[in-house]
């Protein structure tokens, strides 16, 4: 009998330090000046997405109590609430990420690995295009021990973690400062170089588990000939970002839609990503939901992956609900 290995995956923890909590759950509404838009956003947040975004810390504690003994843990991005919209260059968001990562590292030690999410680097507010990506956030994430690229071997499995925002930089171009563009491009080139080397060095019997927070990055990986040539060895790509399987299902239905350019930056960015989402199938994409899920369904949770160390049997994936 081959050895069985267990990998736990959690994503979109959105931990909030005291400094982020002090901004109030309506922090995003405060960034919107038009009353009509503010009302629509309030309804969306309250009934569909997440009513109390800064009050979810207890869900991480539930995960730690429930997960049990595992060989490896992967956190797939978004450790803070990014209530300042500029990533970890904001001291309050950095405090959230530090507290969150410390809890996970104290529990799992060297078995813990983490990918970058878009909240680590900064992103425009959902309405109003406030904030954006900041190089200072990237460098602070490095200081907190995050790696834009990592590779771990478990038996015949190769686990690879990537920074999706770097790979998808062409879609996020409007969210970066002009004076920082050249350095972002260099970081992206280095990220793609390391990914291509990792895929080129795969041995015939090895299987890949790819961890990529935002699936917007996948079409750009598909364009890399070395990666595309090894996709048969990718058994599963675990994404986050979408929070709920309802959103994931809708994304697959809308794959191939034309970009919508007249309803603001958020709509343009999402529709541009969906334009090329048909390639997701080649990566065997599976969503790890956020711990909180969405307000409509309260469908949060995490995944466990059971691996046959010799990769002779298919990967077994179980989803575990977290109730709130």
C-alpha positions in Angstrom: 0.0 0.0 0.0 1.2 3.5 -0.8 1.5 6.1 1.9 -1.5 8.5 2.1 -0.7 12.1 2.7 -3.2 14.8 3.7 -3.0 18.5 2.6 -5.4 21.0 4.1 -6.3 24.1 2.1 -7.9 27.3 3.3 -8.4 30.6 1.5 -9.7 34.1 1.8 -9.4 34.3 5.6 -9.8 38.0 5.7 -8.6 38.4 9.3 -9.1 41.8 10.8 -6.7 43.3 13.4 -8.1 45.8 16.0 -6.9 48.6 13.7 -8.9 47.3 10.7 -11.9 46.6 12.9 -11.8 50.2 14.1 -12.7 51.4 10.6 -16.1 49.7 10.8 -17.9 47.2 8.6 -19.0 50.1 6.4 -15.5 51.0 5.4 -16.1 50.4 1.8 -19.3 52.4 1.8 -17.3 55.4 3.1 -15.3 55.3 -0.1 -18.4 55.9 -2.3 -19.6 59.5 -2.7 -22.7 58.9 -4.8 -25.7 58.0 -2.6 -27.4 55.7 -5.2 -24.2 53.6 -5.6 -23.7 53.6 -1.9 -27.3 52.2 -1.5 -26.7 49.5 -4.1 -23.4 48.5 -2.5 -25.0 48.3 0.9 -27.7 46.0 -0.4 -25.1 43.8 -2.2 -22.9 43.5 0.9 -25.7 42.9 3.3 -27.7 40.3 1.5 -25.4 38.7 -1.0 -21.6 39.1 -0.3 -20.7 39.7 3.4 -22.6 41.8 5.9 -19.9 42.0 8.6 -16.5 41.7 6.7 -14.5 42.7 9.7 -16.0 40.2 12.2 -14.8 36.9 10.8 -11.7 36.2 12.9 -13.4 33.4 14.9 -13.7 31.3 11.7 -9.9 30.9 11.6 -10.1 29.5 15.1 -12.8 27.1 14.0 -10.6 25.9 11.2 -7.7 25.3 13.6 -10.0 23.3 15.9 -11.5 21.2 13.1 -8.6 20.5 10.7 -6.9 17.7 12.6 -3.6 16.0 11.8 -2.2 16.9 8.3 1.0 16.6 6.4 0.8 20.1 4.8 -1.3 23.2 5.0 -1.7 25.7 2.2 -3.3 29.1 2.7 -4.3 30.4 -0.7 -4.2 34.2 -0.2 -6.1 37.1 1.3 -5.0 37.2 4.9 -6.3 40.7 5.7 -9.4 42.7 4.8 -7.4 45.3 2.9 -9.7 48.0 4.3 -7.2 50.7 3.2 -7.4 49.3 -0.4 -3.5 49.5 -0.8 -2.5 46.1 0.5 0.0 45.5 3.3 1.6 48.9 2.9 -1.3 49.9 5.1 -0.2 49.3 8.7 -3.7 48.1 9.8 -3.8 45.5 7.0 -0.2 44.4 7.7 -1.2 43.9 11.4 -4.1 41.7 10.3 -1.9 39.6 8.0 0.8 39.3 10.7 -1.7 38.0 13.3 -3.3 35.6 10.9 0.0 34.2 9.7 1.4 33.9 13.2 -1.6 31.7 14.3 -1.1 29.4 11.3 2.7 29.1 11.7 2.4 28.5 15.4 0.1 25.6 14.7 1.7 24.0 11.6 5.3 25.2 11.6 7.3 24.2 8.5 4.3 22.3 7.1 2.6 25.6 6.4 2.8 27.4 3.0 1.1 30.5 1.8 0.4 32.1 -1.5 -0.1 35.8 -2.3 -3.7 37.0 -2.7 -4.8 40.3 -4.3 -5.4 41.8 -0.8 -1.7 41.4 0.0 -0.7 43.7 -2.8 -3.7 46.1 -2.9 -6.7 46.4 -5.2 -9.2 49.0 -6.2 -12.2 49.3 -4.0 -15.2 47.5 -5.5 -16.8 50.9 -6.3 -14.9 54.1 -6.9 -11.5 52.8 -8.0 -9.9 53.9 -4.7 -6.5 52.5 -3.8 -4.6 49.9 -6.0 -1.5 47.8 -6.0 1.6 49.2 -4.2 5.2 48.0 -4.4 5.6 48.8 -0.7 2.9 46.1 -0.1 4.9 43.5 -2.1 8.0 44.2 -0.1 6.1 44.2 3.3 4.6 40.8 2.3 8.1 39.5 1.8 9.1 40.8 5.2 6.1 38.8 6.6 7.5 35.7 5.1 5.3 35.3 2.1 6.8 34.0 -1.1 5.5 34.9 -4.6 6.7 31.5 -5.8 7.3 28.3 -3.9 7.6 24.6 -4.7 7.3 21.6 -2.3 7.5 17.9 -3.1 5.3 15.4 -1.3 6.0 11.9 -2.7 5.3 12.0 -6.4 3.3 15.2 -6.0 4.8 18.7 -6.7 3.0 21.5 -5.0 3.5 24.9 -6.6 2.3 28.2 -5.3 2.2 31.4 -7.4 1.3 35.0 -7.0 -1.7 35.4 -9.3 -1.7 39.3 -9.3 1.8 39.3 -10.8 0.9 36.9 -13.5 -2.3 38.7 -14.3 -0.6 42.2 -14.3 -1.8 43.1 -17.8 -5.4 43.0 -16.5 -4.5 45.0 -13.5 -2.5 47.7 -15.3 -4.9 50.5 -14.3 -4.4 49.7 -10.6 -0.6 50.3 -10.5 1.2 53.7 -10.2 3.0 54.8 -13.4 6.3 55.3 -11.5 6.1 51.7 -10.3 5.2 50.0 -13.6 8.7 49.0 -14.6 9.4 47.2 -11.3 6.1 45.4 -11.4 6.9 44.2 -14.9 10.3 42.9 -13.7 8.7 41.1 -10.8 6.2 39.5 -13.2 9.0 38.4 -15.6 10.8 36.8 -12.7 7.7 35.1 -11.5 7.0 33.6 -15.0 10.7 32.5 -15.3 10.5 30.5 -12.1 7.2 29.0 -13.0 8.5 27.9 -16.4 11.6 26.4 -14.8 9.5 24.5 -12.3 7.3 23.0 -15.1 10.3 22.2 -17.3 11.9 20.2 -14.5 8.9 18.0 -13.9 9.7 14.3 -14.1 7.4 12.1 -16.2 5.8 10.4 -13.1 5.2 13.5 -11.1 1.8 15.2 -10.6 1.3 18.9 -10.0 -1.0 20.6 -7.5 -1.0 24.3 -8.5 -2.2 26.9 -6.0 -3.2 30.2 -7.6 -5.4 32.6 -5.7 -7.1 34.4 -8.6 -8.0 32.4 -11.7 -7.5 35.5 -13.8 -3.9 34.5 -14.0 -4.5 31.1 -15.6 -4.9 32.3 -19.3 -1.5 34.0 -18.9 0.0 30.7 -17.7 -1.6 28.9 -20.6 0.2 31.2 -23.0 3.5 30.0 -21.7 4.5 27.1 -24.0 6.4 25.2 -21.3 3.5 25.4 -18.9 0.9 24.4 -21.6 3.1 21.4 -22.6 2.9 20.1 -19.1 -0.7 20.6 -18.3 -1.4 16.8 -18.5 0.6 16.5 -15.3 -1.5 19.1 -13.5 -3.9 17.0 -11.5 -5.6 20.0 -9.8 -5.4 23.8 -9.6 -6.8 25.1 -6.4 -8.1 28.7 -6.6 -9.6 31.1 -4.1 -10.8 34.6 -4.6 -14.4 33.7 -5.7 -15.5 32.8 -2.1 -18.4 30.6 -3.1 -19.1 27.7 -5.5 -22.1 29.7 -6.7 -19.7 32.4 -8.0 -17.4 29.7 -9.4 -20.4 28.1 -11.2 -21.5 31.4 -12.7 -17.9 32.1 -13.8 -17.8 28.9 -15.8 -21.2 29.6 -17.4 -20.1 33.1 -18.4 -16.7 31.9 -19.8 -16.0 33.5 -23.2 -18.2 36.6 -22.6 -17.0 39.9 -24.2 -15.5 42.5 -21.8 -17.8 45.1 -20.4 -16.0 48.4 -20.5 -18.7 50.9 -19.5 -19.8 49.9 -16.0 -16.6 50.8 -14.0 -13.3 49.2 -13.3 -14.5 46.2 -11.3 -16.9 45.1 -14.0 -14.3 45.6 -16.7 -11.7 43.6 -14.8 -14.1 40.7 -14.0 -15.5 40.5 -17.5 -12.0 40.6 -19.1 -11.0 37.7 -16.9 -14.1 35.7 -17.9 -13.4 36.4 -21.6 -10.5 33.9 -21.4 -11.9 31.6 -18.7 -12.4 28.7 -21.1 -8.8 27.7 -20.6 -9.6 27.0 -16.9 -10.7 23.5 -17.9 -7.2 22.6 -18.9 -5.9 23.4 -15.4 -8.6 21.2 -13.7 -9.7 24.1 -11.5 -11.2 23.5 -8.0 -12.4 26.4 -5.8 -11.4 26.5 -2.1 -14.2 28.7 -0.7 -13.5 31.5 1.8 -13.9 30.6 5.4 -17.0 32.8 5.6 -18.5 31.9 2.2 -21.1 34.5 1.0 -23.9 36.0 3.0 -26.6 34.6 0.8 -25.6 30.9 1.3 -23.2 31.0 4.3 -21.3 28.3 2.5 -17.8 28.8 3.8 -15.3 26.1 4.6 -12.0 24.5 3.6 -10.6 21.6 1.6 -8.6 18.5 2.5 -6.7 16.7 -0.3 -5.8 13.0 0.2 -2.8 12.1 -1.9 -1.4 8.7 -2.8 2.4 9.4 -2.3 3.2 7.3 -5.4 0.4 9.0 -7.5 -1.0 5.7 -8.5 -4.5 6.6 -7.4 -6.5 9.8 -8.2 -6.5 12.7 -5.7 -9.4 12.6 -3.2 -10.8 16.0 -2.3 -13.2 16.6 0.6 -14.9 19.9 1.5 -15.5 20.7 5.1 -18.2 23.3 6.1 -17.6 26.0 8.7 -20.8 27.3 10.2 -21.4 30.9 11.2 
